[in-house]
């Protein structure tokens, strides 16, 4: 990327990197660190035309969210504006956008994919 003076890096963080979560201080700290790292690198490498952005998913249907008991799932969904968990395609569609020419003037940003659980 440096040699070509062009490129895109997409980092994946999490909604808890913005909100925190009980019992997950280590996880939320690491995800917040990815955001800070991405912003710093975007500033540093922007002059080389390397764009660096983050995707910050909320609760996405997966093996991990399948393990949440139903009553807690309902509580979580009640805190999401769209009242549901996202789908893997909701996240991958943002990755496709960020890796395409459609995002050539975007760097140092975080796109939230959380159905309205958190607004930045």
C-alpha positions, 0 to 999 in steps of 0.5 A: 500500500505504501509503495502503491500510494493507495489502499484501504484498511477496514478494522472491525470493532464493536458497539461496546467499544463505544458504550462499555458493558458490565463484565467486559472491560477488557473486551470494550477497552480493546475495541475502543483501542481499535477505533483510536488506532484506526483514527491515528493511522488514518491521519498518518497514512492519509497523505499516502492515499491509504484510507482506514475505517472501522465497522462497529457491529452491535448484536448480529445473529451468530453462534455467539448470540445464539447462546444468549437466553431468550429472555435476555435476547428480548431485553436486548432487542427492546433496546434496539430501535429496529427491535431485532439483531442484525444479520451477517450480511448487514456487516458484510455490505458495509465492508463491501462499501468501504472497500469500493470506490464509493468510499474513496473520500472516507477515512478515519470513520466508524460506521455503526451497524447496530440497528439503532442500539447506539447513535454516535 
